[in-house]
C-alpha cells in the first residue's frame, strides 16, 4: 500500500507511514497486531508499536503469547467460537514464527 501524501497545493508534501508499513516493520502479522489491539484496547498502529517493543525484550514473546491466550479465553467466555478459533490460528502462527514464545516443559 502506498503512503498518503499530505500538504497544501504548491507546498512540499510529506509521506505518512500507513498501517501496512507499520505491520511490515514490527515482525508481526496483521492478525497478531489486531489481537494485541483488542487485548490492550488501543488502535492498531499503537498495538504494532507495542508488539515490536515487546519483541525486543527478554520475555516479550512470552508476554505476547499471554496476550493471545487471554484474547482466546475472552472469546470463549463470550461464546464467540469463530473468533476464538481465529485467535487460536493467530497464536499458532505466532508460536511458529517466534519459537522463544513456546511453552517450555520441565525447566
Backbone as XML, in Angstrom:
<?xml version="1.0"?>
<chain id="A" units="angstrom">
  <residue number="1" name="UNK">
    <atom name="N" x="0.843" y="-1.159" z="0.000"/>
    <atom name="CA" x="0.000" y="0.000" z="0.000"/>
    <atom name="C" x="0.896" y="1.232" z="0.000"/>
  </residue>
  <residue number="2" name="UNK">
    <atom name="N" x="0.535" y="2.227" z="-0.761"/>
    <atom name="CA" x="1.316" y="3.450" z="-0.826"/>
    <atom name="C" x="0.985" y="4.352" z="0.347"/>
  </residue>
  <residue number="3" name="UNK">
    <atom name="N" x="1.982" y="5.132" z="0.770"/>
    <atom name="CA" x="1.760" y="6.086" z="1.849"/>
    <atom name="C" x="0.974" y="7.272" z="1.315"/>
  </residue>
  <residue number="4" name="UNK">
    <atom name="N" x="0.202" y="7.863" z="2.172"/>
    <atom name="CA" x="-0.542" y="9.053" z="1.804"/>
    <atom name="C" x="0.376" y="10.261" z="1.856"/>
  </residue>
  <residue number="5" name="UNK">
    <atom name="N" x="0.162" y="11.208" z="0.974"/>
    <atom name="CA" x="0.940" y="12.430" z="0.971"/>
    <atom name="C" x="0.061" y="13.573" z="1.446"/>
  </residue>
  <residue number="6" name="UNK">
    <atom name="N" x="0.582" y="14.347" z="2.391"/>
    <atom name="CA" x="-0.176" y="15.451" z="2.934"/>
    <atom name="C" x="0.561" y="16.751" z="2.680"/>
  </residue>
  <residue number="7" name="UNK">
    <atom name="N" x="-0.184" y="17.805" z="2.436"/>
    <atom name="CA" x="0.364" y="19.138" z="2.235"/>
    <atom name="C" x="-0.583" y="19.951" z="1.379"/>
  </residue>
  <residue number="8" name="UNK">
    <atom name="N" x="-0.417" y="21.221" z="1.431"/>
    <atom name="CA" x="-1.247" y="22.105" z="0.612"/>
    <atom name="C" x="-0.715" y="22.127" z="-0.805"/>
  </residue>
  <residue number="9" name="UNK">
    <atom name="N" x="-1.606" y="22.415" z="-1.758"/>
    <atom name="CA" x="-1.146" y="22.508" z="-3.145"/>
    <atom name="C" x="-0.009" y="23.530" z="-3.273"/>
  </residue>
  <residue number="10" name="UNK">
    <atom name="N" x="1.022" y="23.152" z="-3.974"/>
    <atom name="CA" x="2.170" y="24.025" z="-4.174"/>
    <atom name="C" x="3.208" y="23.949" z="-3.075"/>
  </residue>
  <residue number="11" name="UNK">
    <atom name="N" x="2.885" y="23.288" z="-1.960"/>
    <atom name="CA" x="3.833" y="23.133" z="-0.864"/>
    <atom name="C" x="4.472" y="21.748" z="-0.921"/>
  </residue>
  <residue number="12" name="UNK">
    <atom name="N" x="5.569" y="21.628" z="-0.216"/>
    <atom name="CA" x="6.222" y="20.323" z="-0.116"/>
    <atom name="C" x="5.260" y="19.350" z="0.554"/>
  </residue>
  <residue number="13" name="UNK">
    <atom name="N" x="5.180" y="18.150" z="0.027"/>
    <atom name="CA" x="4.304" y="17.131" z="0.602"/>
    <atom name="C" x="5.141" y="16.136" z="1.395"/>
  </residue>
  <residue number="14" name="UNK">
    <atom name="N" x="4.544" y="15.642" z="2.455"/>
    <atom name="CA" x="5.240" y="14.716" z="3.340"/>
    <atom name="C" x="4.548" y="13.358" z="3.318"/>
  </residue>
  <residue number="15" name="UNK">
    <atom name="N" x="5.347" y="12.337" z="3.190"/>
    <atom name="CA" x="4.802" y="10.978" z="3.210"/>
    <atom name="C" x="4.465" y="10.601" z="4.646"/>
  </residue>
  <residue number="16" name="UNK">
    <atom name="N" x="3.346" y="9.928" z="4.802"/>
    <atom name="CA" x="2.914" y="9.447" z="6.101"/>
    <atom name="C" x="2.907" y="7.926" z="6.036"/>
  </residue>
  <residue number="17" name="UNK">
    <atom name="N" x="3.492" y="7.318" z="7.033"/>
    <atom name="CA" x="3.552" y="5.861" z="7.059"/>
    <atom name="C" x="2.143" y="5.309" z="7.313"/>
  </residue>
  <residue number="18" name="UNK">
    <atom name="N" x="1.801" y="4.239" z="6.637"/>
    <atom name="CA" x="0.463" y="3.657" z="6.791"/>
    <atom name="C" x="0.549" y="2.409" z="7.677"/>
  </residue>
  <residue number="19" name="UNK">
    <atom name="N" x="-0.614" y="1.907" z="8.068"/>
    <atom name="CA" x="-0.680" y="0.753" z="8.965"/>
    <atom name="C" x="0.032" y="-0.461" z="8.379"/>
  </residue>
  <residue number="20" name="UNK">
    <atom name="N" x="-0.118" y="-0.706" z="7.091"/>
    <atom name="CA" x="0.564" y="-1.845" z="6.468"/>
    <atom name="C" x="2.078" y="-1.724" z="6.612"/>
  </residue>
  <residue number="21" name="UNK">
    <atom name="N" x="2.591" y="-0.499" z="6.502"/>
    <atom name="CA" x="4.033" y="-0.283" z="6.690"/>
    <atom name="C" x="4.446" y="-0.599" z="8.121"/>
  </residue>
  <residue number="22" name="UNK">
    <atom name="N" x="3.659" y="-0.125" z="9.087"/>
    <atom name="CA" x="3.959" y="-0.391" z="10.493"/>
    <atom name="C" x="3.956" y="-1.881" z="10.783"/>
  </residue>
  <residue number="23" name="UNK">
    <atom name="N" x="2.956" y="-2.570" z="10.256"/>
    <atom name="CA" x="2.879" y="-4.011" z="10.465"/>
    <atom name="C" x="4.081" y="-4.703" z="9.832"/>
  </residue>
  <residue number="24" name="UNK">
    <atom name="N" x="4.478" y="-4.252" z="8.662"/>
    <atom name="CA" x="5.641" y="-4.832" z="8.000"/>
    <atom name="C" x="6.939" y="-4.626" z="8.762"/>
  </residue>
  <residue number="25" name="UNK">
    <atom name="N" x="7.000" y="-3.582" z="9.554"/>
    <atom name="CA" x="8.212" y="-3.264" z="10.308"/>
    <atom name="C" x="8.268" y="-3.923" z="11.684"/>
  </residue>
  <residue number="26" name="UNK">
    <atom name="N" x="7.150" y="-4.446" z="12.165"/>
    <atom name="CA" x="7.119" y="-4.889" z="13.564"/>
    <atom name="C" x="7.330" y="-6.387" z="13.759"/>
  </residue>
  <residue number="27" name="UNK">
    <atom name="N" x="7.532" y="-7.153" z="12.708"/>
    <atom name="CA" x="7.768" y="-8.590" z="12.794"/>
    <atom name="C" x="6.564" y="-9.345" z="13.363"/>
  </residue>
  <residue number="28" name="UNK">
    <atom name="N" x="5.372" y="-8.803" z="13.107"/>
    <atom name="CA" x="4.121" y="-9.443" z="13.488"/>
    <atom name="C" x="3.188" y="-9.409" z="12.292"/>
  </residue>
  <residue number="29" name="UNK">
    <atom name="N" x="2.209" y="-10.289" z="12.280"/>
    <atom name="CA" x="1.215" y="-10.276" z="11.210"/>
    <atom name="C" x="0.108" y="-9.288" z="11.568"/>
  </residue>
  <residue number="30" name="UNK">
    <atom name="N" x="-0.710" y="-8.973" z="10.581"/>
    <atom name="CA" x="-1.849" y="-8.084" z="10.827"/>
    <atom name="C" x="-2.782" y="-8.683" z="11.872"/>
  </residue>
  <residue number="31" name="UNK">
    <atom name="N" x="-3.034" y="-9.989" z="11.808"/>
    <atom name="CA" x="-3.903" y="-10.639" z="12.794"/>
    <atom name="C" x="-3.317" y="-10.547" z="14.202"/>
  </residue>
  <residue number="32" name="UNK">
    <atom name="N" x="-2.005" y="-10.698" z="14.319"/>
    <atom name="CA" x="-1.362" y="-10.590" z="15.625"/>
    <atom name="C" x="-1.477" y="-9.170" z="16.171"/>
  </residue>
  <residue number="33" name="UNK">
    <atom name="N" x="-1.275" y="-8.186" z="15.303"/>
    <atom name="CA" x="-1.420" y="-6.788" z="15.722"/>
    <atom name="C" x="-2.862" y="-6.512" z="16.141"/>
  </residue>
  <residue number="34" name="UNK">
    <atom name="N" x="-3.832" y="-7.024" z="15.383"/>
    <atom name="CA" x="-5.239" y="-6.821" z="15.741"/>
    <atom name="C" x="-5.553" y="-7.452" z="17.106"/>
  </residue>
  <residue number="35" name="UNK">
    <atom name="N" x="-4.974" y="-8.619" z="17.376"/>
    <atom name="CA" x="-5.215" y="-9.287" z="18.662"/>
    <atom name="C" x="-4.618" y="-8.476" z="19.817"/>
  </residue>
  <residue number="36" name="UNK">
    <atom name="N" x="-3.446" y="-7.897" z="19.607"/>
    <atom name="CA" x="-2.837" y="-7.037" z="20.637"/>
    <atom name="C" x="-3.722" y="-5.810" z="20.865"/>
  </residue>
  <residue number="37" name="UNK">
    <atom name="N" x="-4.189" y="-5.218" z="19.776"/>
    <atom name="CA" x="-5.060" y="-4.039" z="19.879"/>
    <atom name="C" x="-6.334" y="-4.378" z="20.641"/>
  </residue>
  <residue number="38" name="UNK">
    <atom name="N" x="-6.901" y="-5.541" z="20.355"/>
    <atom name="CA" x="-8.120" y="-5.980" z="21.042"/>
    <atom name="C" x="-7.870" y="-6.124" z="22.540"/>
  </residue>
  <residue number="39" name="UNK">
    <atom name="N" x="-6.767" y="-6.753" z="22.885"/>
    <atom name="CA" x="-6.445" y="-7.007" z="24.289"/>
    <atom name="C" x="-6.161" y="-5.722" z="25.045"/>
  </residue>
  <residue number="40" name="UNK">
    <atom name="N" x="-5.407" y="-4.840" z="24.427"/>
    <atom name="CA" x="-4.969" y="-3.618" z="25.101"/>
    <atom name="C" x="-5.938" y="-2.452" z="24.921"/>
  </residue>
  <residue number="41" name="UNK">
    <atom name="N" x="-6.975" y="-2.646" z="24.102"/>
    <atom name="CA" x="-7.967" y="-1.589" z="23.831"/>
    <atom name="C" x="-7.297" y="-0.331" z="23.281"/>
  </residue>
  <residue number="42" name="UNK">
    <atom name="N" x="-6.445" y="-0.557" z="22.273"/>
    <atom name="CA" x="-5.752" y="0.543" z="21.610"/>
    <atom name="C" x="-5.916" y="0.387" z="20.096"/>
  </residue>
  <residue number="43" name="UNK">
    <atom name="N" x="-5.574" y="1.437" z="19.374"/>
    <atom name="CA" x="-5.619" y="1.386" z="17.911"/>
    <atom name="C" x="-4.498" y="0.496" z="17.381"/>
  </residue>
  <residue number="44" name="UNK">
    <atom name="N" x="-4.701" y="-0.027" z="16.183"/>
    <atom name="CA" x="-3.718" y="-0.932" z="15.572"/>
    <atom name="C" x="-2.313" y="-0.340" z="15.463"/>
  </residue>
  <residue number="45" name="UNK">
    <atom name="N" x="-2.141" y="0.935" z="15.077"/>
    <atom name="CA" x="-0.771" y="1.453" z="15.000"/>
    <atom name="C" x="-0.041" y="1.398" z="16.345"/>
  </residue>
  <residue number="46" name="UNK">
    <atom name="N" x="-0.746" y="1.717" z="17.418"/>
    <atom name="CA" x="-0.134" y="1.635" z="18.739"/>
    <atom name="C" x="0.148" y="0.189" z="19.114"/>
  </residue>
  <residue number="47" name="UNK">
    <atom name="N" x="-0.750" y="-0.716" z="18.758"/>
    <atom name="CA" x="-0.539" y="-2.141" z="19.025"/>
    <atom name="C" x="0.682" y="-2.667" z="18.273"/>
  </residue>
  <residue number="48" name="UNK">
    <atom name="N" x="0.889" y="-2.204" z="17.041"/>
    <atom name="CA" x="2.068" y="-2.613" z="16.271"/>
    <atom name="C" x="3.339" y="-2.148" z="16.969"/>
  </residue>
  <residue number="49" name="UNK">
    <atom name="N" x="3.323" y="-0.915" z="17.454"/>
    <atom name="CA" x="4.494" y="-0.384" z="18.168"/>
    <atom name="C" x="4.725" y="-1.148" z="19.470"/>
  </residue>
  <residue number="50" name="UNK">
    <atom name="N" x="3.657" y="-1.436" z="20.195"/>
    <atom name="CA" x="3.774" y="-2.192" z="21.439"/>
    <atom name="C" x="4.325" y="-3.585" z="21.171"/>
  </residue>
  <residue number="51" name="UNK">
    <atom name="N" x="3.778" y="-4.260" z="20.167"/>
    <atom name="CA" x="4.267" y="-5.595" z="19.831"/>
    <atom name="C" x="5.730" y="-5.593" z="19.432"/>
  </residue>
  <residue number="52" name="UNK">
    <atom name="N" x="6.126" y="-4.628" z="18.612"/>
    <atom name="CA" x="7.524" y="-4.524" z="18.195"/>
    <atom name="C" x="8.424" y="-4.281" z="19.398"/>
  </residue>
  <residue number="53" name="UNK">
    <atom name="N" x="7.968" y="-3.428" z="20.298"/>
    <atom name="CA" x="8.740" y="-3.135" z="21.502"/>
    <atom name="C" x="8.880" y="-4.372" z="22.381"/>
  </residue>
  <residue number="54" name="UNK">
    <atom name="N" x="7.795" y="-5.101" z="22.577"/>
    <atom name="CA" x="7.852" y="-6.305" z="23.400"/>
    <atom name="C" x="8.774" y="-7.363" z="22.802"/>
  </residue>
  <residue number="55" name="UNK">
    <atom name="N" x="8.775" y="-7.479" z="21.484"/>
    <atom name="CA" x="9.640" y="-8.478" z="20.853"/>
    <atom name="C" x="11.125" y="-8.185" z="21.071"/>
  </residue>
  <residue number="56" name="UNK">
    <atom name="N" x="11.452" y="-6.972" z="21.453"/>
    <atom name="CA" x="12.842" y="-6.604" z="21.700"/>
    <atom name="C" x="13.285" y="-6.900" z="23.132"/>
  </residue>
  <residue number="57" name="UNK">
    <atom name="N" x="12.349" y="-7.333" z="23.982"/>
    <atom name="CA" x="12.686" y="-7.613" z="25.373"/>
    <atom name="C" x="12.895" y="-9.111" z="25.580"/>
  </residue>
  <residue number="58" name="UNK">
    <atom name="N" x="13.505" y="-9.434" z="26.699"/>
    <atom name="CA" x="13.832" y="-10.826" z="27.017"/>
    <atom name="C" x="12.596" y="-11.720" z="27.066"/>
  </residue>
  <residue number="59" name="UNK">
    <atom name="N" x="11.551" y="-11.251" z="27.722"/>
    <atom name="CA" x="10.354" y="-12.074" z="27.877"/>
    <atom name="C" x="9.174" y="-11.575" z="27.047"/>
  </residue>
  <residue number="60" name="UNK">
    <atom name="N" x="9.431" y="-10.701" z="26.106"/>
    <atom name="CA" x="8.367" y="-10.090" z="25.324"/>
    <atom name="C" x="7.554" y="-11.071" z="24.505"/>
  </residue>
  <residue number="61" name="UNK">
    <atom name="N" x="8.208" y="-12.041" z="23.889"/>
    <atom name="CA" x="7.454" y="-13.005" z="23.081"/>
    <atom name="C" x="6.544" y="-13.849" z="23.970"/>
  </residue>
  <residue number="62" name="UNK">
    <atom name="N" x="6.989" y="-14.159" z="25.181"/>
    <atom name="CA" x="6.144" y="-14.904" z="26.112"/>
    <atom name="C" x="4.977" y="-14.032" z="26.590"/>
  </residue>
  <residue number="63" name="UNK">
    <atom name="N" x="5.220" y="-12.753" z="26.783"/>
    <atom name="CA" x="4.142" y="-11.841" z="27.182"/>
    <atom name="C" x="3.111" y="-11.706" z="26.056"/>
  </residue>
  <residue number="64" name="UNK">
    <atom name="N" x="3.588" y="-11.664" z="24.820"/>
    <atom name="CA" x="2.658" y="-11.614" z="23.688"/>
    <atom name="C" x="1.840" y="-12.896" z="23.604"/>
  </residue>
  <residue number="65" name="UNK">
    <atom name="N" x="2.480" y="-14.033" z="23.845"/>
    <atom name="CA" x="1.735" y="-15.300" z="23.877"/>
    <atom name="C" x="0.617" y="-15.201" z="24.916"/>
  </residue>
  <residue number="66" name="UNK">
    <atom name="N" x="0.908" y="-14.632" z="26.070"/>
    <atom name="CA" x="-0.091" y="-14.458" z="27.112"/>
    <atom name="C" x="-1.242" y="-13.564" z="26.675"/>
  </residue>
  <residue number="67" name="UNK">
    <atom name="N" x="-0.935" y="-12.527" z="25.919"/>
    <atom name="CA" x="-1.973" y="-11.639" z="25.380"/>
    <atom name="C" x="-2.915" y="-12.429" z="24.475"/>
  </residue>
  <residue number="68" name="UNK">
    <atom name="N" x="-2.330" y="-13.225" z="23.580"/>
    <atom name="CA" x="-3.150" y="-14.018" z="22.655"/>
    <atom name="C" x="-3.992" y="-15.034" z="23.422"/>
  </residue>
  <residue number="69" name="UNK">
    <atom name="N" x="-3.403" y="-15.665" z="24.440"/>
    <atom name="CA" x="-4.154" y="-16.636" z="25.248"/>
    <atom name="C" x="-5.310" y="-15.944" z="25.972"/>
  </residue>
  <residue number="70" name="UNK">
    <atom name="N" x="-5.066" y="-14.755" z="26.517"/>
    <atom name="CA" x="-6.147" y="-14.005" z="27.177"/>
    <atom name="C" x="-7.275" y="-13.689" z="26.200"/>
  </residue>
  <residue number="71" name="UNK">
    <atom name="N" x="-6.909" y="-13.274" z="24.985"/>
    <atom name="CA" x="-7.920" y="-12.977" z="23.964"/>
    <atom name="C" x="-8.759" y="-14.213" z="23.652"/>
  </residue>
  <residue number="72" name="UNK">
    <atom name="N" x="-8.109" y="-15.371" z="23.574"/>
    <atom name="CA" x="-8.822" y="-16.623" z="23.291"/>
    <atom name="C" x="-9.805" y="-16.925" z="24.423"/>
  </residue>
  <residue number="73" name="UNK">
    <atom name="N" x="-9.333" y="-16.812" z="25.672"/>
    <atom name="CA" x="-10.222" y="-17.073" z="26.817"/>
    <atom name="C" x="-11.417" y="-16.121" z="26.819"/>
  </residue>
  <residue number="74" name="UNK">
    <atom name="N" x="-11.172" y="-14.850" z="26.506"/>
    <atom name="CA" x="-12.254" y="-13.868" z="26.470"/>
    <atom name="C" x="-13.276" y="-14.228" z="25.395"/>
  </residue>
  <residue number="75" name="UNK">
    <atom name="N" x="-12.794" y="-14.620" z="24.227"/>
    <atom name="CA" x="-13.708" y="-15.006" z="23.143"/>
    <atom name="C" x="-14.527" y="-16.233" z="23.528"/>
  </residue>
  <residue number="76" name="UNK">
    <atom name="N" x="-13.906" y="-17.197" z="24.193"/>
    <atom name="CA" x="-14.626" y="-18.401" z="24.617"/>
    <atom name="C" x="-15.675" y="-18.043" z="25.666"/>
  </residue>
  <residue number="77" name="UNK">
    <atom name="N" x="-15.317" y="-17.174" z="26.636"/>
    <atom name="CA" x="-16.296" y="-16.756" z="27.655"/>
    <atom name="C" x="-17.492" y="-16.036" z="27.040"/>
  </residue>
  <residue number="78" name="UNK">
    <atom name="N" x="-17.263" y="-15.322" z="25.918"/>
    <atom name="CA" x="-18.352" y="-14.634" z="25.215"/>
    <atom name="C" x="-19.111" y="-15.585" z="24.291"/>
  </residue>
  <residue number="79" name="UNK">
    <atom name="N" x="-18.658" y="-16.831" z="24.221"/>
    <atom name="CA" x="-19.240" y="-17.836" z="23.328"/>
    <atom name="C" x="-19.065" y="-17.433" z="21.863"/>
  </residue>
  <residue number="80" name="UNK">
    <atom name="N" x="-17.986" y="-16.710" z="21.577"/>
    <atom name="CA" x="-17.663" y="-16.306" z="20.204"/>
    <atom name="C" x="-16.645" y="-17.309" z="19.661"/>
  </residue>
  <residue number="81" name="UNK">
    <atom name="N" x="-17.131" y="-18.496" z="19.357"/>
    <atom name="CA" x="-16.259" y="-19.599" z="18.962"/>
    <atom name="C" x="-15.529" y="-19.325" z="17.638"/>
  </residue>
  <residue number="82" name="UNK">
    <atom name="N" x="-16.186" y="-18.740" z="16.630"/>
    <atom name="CA" x="-15.431" y="-18.438" z="15.408"/>
    <atom name="C" x="-14.238" y="-17.502" z="15.670"/>
  </residue>
  <residue number="83" name="UNK">
    <atom name="N" x="-14.444" y="-16.502" z="16.519"/>
    <atom name="CA" x="-13.334" y="-15.588" z="16.827"/>
    <atom name="C" x="-12.259" y="-16.307" z="17.635"/>
  </residue>
  <residue number="84" name="UNK">
    <atom name="N" x="-12.672" y="-17.168" z="18.567"/>
    <atom name="CA" x="-11.706" y="-17.937" z="19.351"/>
    <atom name="C" x="-10.861" y="-18.825" z="18.439"/>
  </residue>
  <residue number="85" name="UNK">
    <atom name="N" x="-11.492" y="-19.453" z="17.476"/>
    <atom name="CA" x="-10.743" y="-20.297" z="16.529"/>
    <atom name="C" x="-9.750" y="-19.471" z="15.718"/>
  </residue>
  <residue number="86" name="UNK">
    <atom name="N" x="-10.191" y="-18.288" z="15.298"/>
    <atom name="CA" x="-9.290" y="-17.402" z="14.547"/>
    <atom name="C" x="-8.095" y="-17.000" z="15.416"/>
  </residue>
  <residue number="87" name="UNK">
    <atom name="N" x="-8.355" y="-16.703" z="16.683"/>
    <atom name="CA" x="-7.270" y="-16.333" z="17.591"/>
    <atom name="C" x="-6.324" y="-17.499" z="17.856"/>
  </residue>
  <residue number="88" name="UNK">
    <atom name="N" x="-6.863" y="-18.721" z="17.923"/>
    <atom name="CA" x="-6.003" y="-19.898" z="18.085"/>
    <atom name="C" x="-5.079" y="-20.021" z="16.878"/>
  </residue>
  <residue number="89" name="UNK">
    <atom name="N" x="-5.616" y="-19.809" z="15.698"/>
    <atom name="CA" x="-4.796" y="-19.837" z="14.489"/>
    <atom name="C" x="-3.730" y="-18.744" z="14.533"/>
  </residue>
  <residue number="90" name="UNK">
    <atom name="N" x="-4.108" y="-17.576" z="15.006"/>
    <atom name="CA" x="-3.161" y="-16.460" z="15.146"/>
    <atom name="C" x="-2.055" y="-16.830" z="16.122"/>
  </residue>
  <residue number="91" name="UNK">
    <atom name="N" x="-2.413" y="-17.432" z="17.246"/>
    <atom name="CA" x="-1.425" y="-17.863" z="18.234"/>
    <atom name="C" x="-0.503" y="-18.924" z="17.651"/>
  </residue>
  <residue number="92" name="UNK">
    <atom name="N" x="-1.055" y="-19.888" z="16.941"/>
    <atom name="CA" x="-0.223" y="-20.947" z="16.344"/>
    <atom name="C" x="0.797" y="-20.365" z="15.386"/>
  </residue>
  <residue number="93" name="UNK">
    <atom name="N" x="0.378" y="-19.411" z="14.567"/>
    <atom name="CA" x="1.306" y="-18.779" z="13.635"/>
    <atom name="C" x="2.387" y="-18.011" z="14.403"/>
  </residue>
  <residue number="94" name="UNK">
    <atom name="N" x="1.992" y="-17.321" z="15.458"/>
    <atom name="CA" x="2.956" y="-16.587" z="16.273"/>
    <atom name="C" x="3.990" y="-17.540" z="16.873"/>
  </residue>
  <residue number="95" name="UNK">
    <atom name="N" x="3.528" y="-18.663" z="17.425"/>
    <atom name="CA" x="4.444" y="-19.637" z="18.020"/>
    <atom name="C" x="5.387" y="-20.228" z="16.982"/>
  </residue>
  <residue number="96" name="UNK">
    <atom name="N" x="4.908" y="-20.399" z="15.764"/>
    <atom name="CA" x="5.760" y="-20.895" z="14.687"/>
    <atom name="C" x="6.838" y="-19.875" z="14.331"/>
  </residue>
  <residue number="97" name="UNK">
    <atom name="N" x="6.455" y="-18.601" z="14.282"/>
    <atom name="CA" x="7.385" y="-17.541" z="13.877"/>
    <atom name="C" x="8.300" y="-17.076" z="15.010"/>
  </residue>
  <residue number="98" name="UNK">
    <atom name="N" x="7.889" y="-17.286" z="16.240"/>
    <atom name="CA" x="8.649" y="-16.813" z="17.405"/>
    <atom name="C" x="8.823" y="-17.967" z="18.393"/>
  </residue>
  <residue number="99" name="UNK">
    <atom name="N" x="9.769" y="-18.859" z="18.122"/>
    <atom name="CA" x="9.940" y="-20.067" z="18.948"/>
    <atom name="C" x="10.209" y="-19.775" z="20.422"/>
  </residue>
  <residue number="100" name="UNK">
    <atom name="N" x="10.747" y="-18.607" z="20.751"/>
    <atom name="CA" x="11.022" y="-18.285" z="22.161"/>
    <atom name="C" x="9.741" y="-18.190" z="22.971"/>
  </residue>
  <residue number="101" name="UNK">
    <atom name="N" x="8.609" y="-18.004" z="22.297"/>
    <atom name="CA" x="7.334" y="-17.877" z="22.996"/>
    <atom name="C" x="6.722" y="-19.230" z="23.345"/>
  </residue>
  <residue number="102" name="UNK">
    <atom name="N" x="7.294" y="-20.299" z="22.832"/>
    <atom name="CA" x="6.710" y="-21.627" z="23.053"/>
    <atom name="C" x="6.828" y="-22.021" z="24.524"/>
  </residue>
  <residue number="103" name="UNK">
    <atom name="N" x="5.953" y="-22.934" z="24.929"/>
    <atom name="CA" x="5.966" y="-23.442" z="26.274"/>
    <atom name="C" x="7.217" y="-24.285" z="26.477"/>
  </residue>
  <residue number="104" name="UNK">
    <atom name="N" x="7.810" y="-24.164" z="27.655"/>
    <atom name="CA" x="8.993" y="-24.958" z="27.978"/>
    <atom name="C" x="8.648" y="-25.909" z="29.109"/>
  </residue>
  <residue number="105" name="UNK">
    <atom name="N" x="8.828" y="-27.180" z="28.843"/>
    <atom name="CA" x="8.463" y="-28.211" z="29.826"/>
    <atom name="C" x="9.665" y="-28.548" z="30.694"/>
  </residue>
  <residue number="106" name="UNK">
    <atom name="N" x="9.418" y="-28.719" z="31.993"/>
    <atom name="CA" x="10.432" y="-29.208" z="32.915"/>
    <atom name="C" x="11.631" y="-28.311" z="33.079"/>
  </residue>
  <residue number="107" name="UNK">
    <atom name="N" x="11.445" y="-27.034" z="33.097"/>
    <atom name="CA" x="12.581" y="-26.100" z="33.257"/>
    <atom name="C" x="13.049" y="-26.050" z="34.632"/>
  </residue>
</chain>
